[in-house]
């Protein structure tokens, strides 16, 4: 029998039955509900009277304010029609003893529907949970999009990386359902639902279709986790039928890791979609192939709001020392511009960033000698 703390949690979410039922077709389970073919709402906010869009900016912790300022400076130079609305997400413990973020931050993101976020540090102590997880759950940011592409002129062991990973962002091993059964025995539940699996699968196919990729690969461990990953694969197979122009296949997580590090080139024509934990691991591995998290953008996509972020840490040891590399947040902001259909501005800034790096204008983490401000100036020169 499931221990009572877990049982009450599952009852509250309405998902208890998933722990005991095998993955069978949705039509046999009464779950064949109509689902919109568009997995997300397109950005539809209008410019204000000043001719600019308002975007929520979460500068973050540690080096966050420095790299955020770099983005703002480059946007000013590029004349991007954006007005920043800065908010803090420093958490507090509410009356129920739970960690939460300020209401004004929540209201800003809901109003603007798009946000750019610097790195966040989670406070240590009872009651505090990951701020990133809190934001994802608050706004139901169900898909984490992680592109990794080799940067011309920056030498790594690989020069042909061009991967796109889409990670289910709300459940799996990161559902937060765990407890101590008896002394010395802890149970953590991997929660997989048909609804969330179909949703992220549909987004992956839609992303492939919109970005000129002709394959979707579902990454899994259904050979071991037959029910949970089996349900994820079932969802992917059903959704694949809706996209006959996109090829669909499946690969084991460990085998995909092996193949990518042997030769990433075959993955340039596809989108990989996977449950939460696998995506967390595989996306960081791919980032390592191109030079690290400092060169990797990320977007968290939801139906009603999206948050684009740098996925590296807050690096408090170098905060305030003009040593931070703003590239990851800048590339994430370029993803944001394309989400907002500001394609010309996105292309212009991206070109300037890559030219600066290719021409040897780099921060210390990339083997260069420039500080944050000097690197920002070099990008501005190339605009």
N, C-alpha and C positions, 0 to 999 in steps of 0.2 A: 504494500500500500504506500502511496505517496504521502510523505510526512505532511502534517497539517499546515505549516507555514507556506509550503509550496502549493498545496491544494487551494488555499484561499487566494493566493496570488493568481493562479491560473483561472479560477472562477471569476475573479475580477476582470480579467482580460477576455474572458469568453473563449479560451483556447484550450481548455483542459483536454478535450477529446483528442487533440492531435498527438498526445503522448501515447495513446493506446490504439490508434487506428492506423492501418497500413495506407500507403498512398494508392488510392484508386481514382479512376477518372472522375472529374468534377461533376459530370452529369449524373453519376450514380450516387453522389453524396449530396445532391441538392444544392450544389454551390455554383451552378452554371449561370451566375449573375451577369447581366450585361456590363461590359467594361468599355469605356471610351477608347477608341483607337489611338487617341493622342494621350500619351502617358503623363505629360505635363502641360501646363498652360503656358503659352508663349508670353513673353514679356509684353505687357500692354499698357504700362504706365505712360502718361503723357508728360511732355515738358511743362515746366512752370512758366509763369509770366516772364521770367528772366531768360527763357530759352534753354533751360538746363533740366536734366533729370536729377532727382534727389536719390542718392544711394547711401545706405547706412554703412558707416565705417566703424569697425571694432579694432582699434589700434593694437590691442593685446598687451602682453606682458614682456618683460625683459627687453629684447631688441625690437619688439613689435612697434613701438612708437617711431623708432628710427627708420625702419623699412617702410612703414606707412607714410612717413613724411617724404621719403624718396618717391613713392608712387604719386603722391599729391603734386610734387614738384614737376615730375615728368608729364603728368596730365595737364598741368598749367601750361607748360611749354608746348605741348601738342594741341592745346586748345580743345580738349575733350569737353563736351557739353554736360558735365556732371558737377553737381553740388553735393558735397559730403555732409552727412549728418552723423557726427561722432557720438558714440554711446559707449558706456562701460558695461561689461558683463561680470564685473567682480561679484562673486556669489555671496549670499547671506543665508543663514539658517532661518527658515520661516517658523511660524507658530507650531507647525506639525513636526518640527525637528528635521526637516528635509532641506537639502541644499537647493537653492533656486537662484535665478538671475533676475535683475531689476525689471520691473514692469515697463519702464520707459524704453528699455532696450527691446523688449518683446514687441511693444507697440510700434516702434520705429521700423523694425523688420517687416511686420505685418503690413504696415502702411506703404512702405517702399517696394516690397516684394523681392528686393535684391540687396545683398550685403557683401562687403569685402572684409575679411577677418585676418588679423595678424595672429601670431602664435600665442597660445594661452597656456598658463601653468595652473594646474589644479592644486588648490591648497591642501596641505596634509592635515588630517584630523577627522574625527568621527563626524559623519553626516555629509561630508563633501564627496561628490562624485565628479567624474570627468566633465569639465565644462563643454568639451566638444560633443560628448554624448548627450548632455542636457540640451544643447542647441538642436541636435539632430532630432531628438524626440519631440521637443517643443514645436518644431515646424514640420515634422514628418518628412525629413529630408531623406528619402528612401534610396537614392542612388548616389554613390560616390564615384565620380569620374576622374580617373587618374591616367592622363596621357604621359608617355615617356618617349622623348625623341632625341637622338644624338644631335649635338650642337656642332655645326661645322667650325673647324678651327680649334676646338677644345678637345685635345687628345685623350682618349680613354682606351681601354682594351677592345672596345667595340666602336665602330663608326656607322653601324647600320641598324640601330635600334629605332623602332617606330611602333610602339605598342600602345594599345588603349585598353585599360581594365575598368570594368564597371562592377562595383562591389555593392551588394545589398547592405544597407546602412542602418537598419533598425532592429534586427533580431539576431538569430544565430547564437553563438557562444557569448555574445555581448548583450544578451537580453537582460542581464542583471538578476537572473533568478538563481540564487544559490543560497545554501544554508548549511549549517552543521547538523548532520543527522544524529550522531552521538559523538562523544569525545573522541577526537582523532580521525573522524570521518566527515569529509565535506562533500556535498553534492552540488554540482553546477549543471544547469539544464540548458541544452542547446535547443532553442525554440525555432522551428521552421513552419511557416504557414503558407498555404496555397495562395492566398491573396497577395502577400508580400512577394512571394517568388514570381508569380505571374506579372506583378507590377514592374519589378526590376528587369525581368526578361523582356517584357514588351518595350521598356525604355532602351535596352541594349540593341534590340533589332531596329528600333526607330533611329537610334544614334548611328548605327551602321549605315542605314539607308540614307540618312541626311549628310553623311560625311564620306561617301564614296568607298565604303568598305563592304566587301561582298560576302563576308562570312561572320558568323557568331559561333564562338566556342564556349560551351558551358564547362567550367572547371569544378571538379567535385571529388568526393571520396565515398561514393555510393557503394563501392565494393566492401566497405567496412560499415558505414552508417547507412544501412539499406533503407530505413524508413525516412529519416530526415533528409538526407541528400537525395534519396529516391524521390521524395515529394518535390524537391527542387528541380530535379531533372524532368519529372513528369510535367511540371509547369512550363519549363523551357520547350519541351517537345510540342506541347499544345499550342503555345504562342508561335512557334516556328511555322506552323501551318498557315498563320495569317500573313506570312511574309515569304511567298514562294520565290521571290527574286533574290533572297538572301540564303546562302548555304548554311546549314547548321551541322555542327558535330560536337563531340564531347571528349574531354580528356581528364585523366586523373591529375590531381594537384601535384604530386611528386614528379610525375612524368613531364608535366608542363614546365615545372621549374628546371628540370634537367635539360629539356629541349631548348628552352629559351637561352640558358647560359651557354649551351653548345653553339647555337646559331639563332639569333633573334630574327633574322631576315624573314622567315616564313610567316611571322606573326604580324607583318606590316599590312596585310590585307584584311585583317579581321578585328573584331571586338571580342574580348574575353569577358564573360559574366560569371559571377560566383557568389557564394554566401559570404557573410561578413568577415569572419576570421581569415579565410583563405585570401580574400582580397587585401586585407591588411598586410599580410606577409608577402604576397606576390608583388604587390605594387611597390613596396619598399625594395624588394629584390631588383625589380626593373629599374628603379631610381638609381640603384648602385651601379648599374651598367652604363649610365650616362654621366656619372660624376657625383651623385648624391642627392639628398632631399633639397639642397639649396638651389637646384636647377629644375625642380619638379612642381608643376602646377596642380591644382586640385579644385574640383567643384562639387558641392553637395546640392543635389537637385531635388526639389519637391514639387508638388502640384501647385501650391500657392505662393511659394517663396523659394529662393535659392541663395546659398551662401558659398562664396568662393574664398579659398583660404590657402595660406602657406602651411604645409604639413610638417615642417621642421619644428624643432623645439624653440623655447623662448630664450635659450642661451644667456642666462643671467650673468654668467662669468665674463661676458664681453659687452654687456649692456652699457650704453653711454660712452663707449670708447671709439666710435666711428670705425668699427671693424666689421659690421654686419653686411652680409650680401643680400640685397633686396630682390634678387632675380626671381626667386620662387613666388613671392607675393606679386611681383610685377607680371609674371606670366599667368598667374591665377587671375589677375585683374584683366588680362587680355582675353581669357576665357569668358570673363564676365561681360566684356564689351561685345563679344560675338553673341552671347546670350541675349544681349540688348539690341542686336542687329546693328551695332556701330562698327561695321566691318572695316571701313577705311581707316578709322582711328586705330583699331586693333592691329591691322597689318602694318601701319606706319610705325607704331611703337615696337612691335615684335621685330621688325626689320632693324631698328636702331639698336635694340638689345643684342641681337645676334651679331650684328656688325661689330659692336664694341668688344664683345667677347672674342670673336674671331681675329680681331686686330690686336689682341693682347692686352686690352684694357680690362683688367680683372681685379677682383678683391682677393684678399689673402688666402681664403679657403680654396680658391681656384688657381693658386700659384702666382697670383699677381701681387702688386704692391699698393693698390689703391684702397682708400677708405671708402666708407659708404657715400659720403658727399661727393668725393672726386669721381667715383664710378657713376653716380647719378648725373654729374655734369657731362661726362663722356657720352652718356646715352642722349642727353639733351642736345649735344652738339650734332648728333647724327639724325636728329629729327628734321 
